[in-house]
Amino acid sequence: MQSWWYVVHDAGLLNLLYKRHTECAGNASARALLGHLLAASAQPYCAILQQWMLTGRLDDPFLEFMVVE
C-alpha cells in the first residue's frame, strides 16, 4: 500500500495534485475534487510567476517559488 502522507512544499504540492488528478481517470468525483484543489492551489503560484515576469519583482514571503533573488 502506497502512503498518501507526504511532506510537500513549493511546486511539489502542485506536482502531487496533478499526478493524482491524472491517475483518477475512472473516478469522476475524485478527479473533479483534485482538479478543483489543483486549480485553487495554483492561483498563488501563478500570481507570483506573473508578477515576476511582468515587473521583475519577486514577492515570495514563504520562499516557495522556484527563483530566489
SULNORHU-V994762 format. One record per residue. RES is the residue in one small letter. OMEGA is omega in whole degrees, 0 to 359 (999 if undefined). Layout:
[[RES OMEGA] [RES OMEGA]]
This chain:
[[m 180] [q 182] [s 174] [w 183] [w 180] [y 167] [v 183] [v 177] [h 181] [d 179] [a 179] [g 178] [l 178] [l 178] [n 180] [l 179] [l 179] [y 180] [k 179] [r 179] [h 181] [t 180] [e 184] [c 184] [a 183] [g 183] [n 187] [a 183] [s 177] [a 179] [r 179] [a 179] [l 180] [l 176] [g 178] [h 179] [l 179] [l 181] [a 180] [a 180] [s 182] [a 184] [q 180] [p 179] [y 179] [c 178] [a 177] [i 180] [l 181] [q 180] [q 180] [w 181] [m 185] [l 185] [t 184] [g 180] [r 180] [l 178] [d 185] [d 186] [p 182] [f 178] [l 181] [e 183] [f 185] [m 182] [v 177] [v 179] [e 999]]
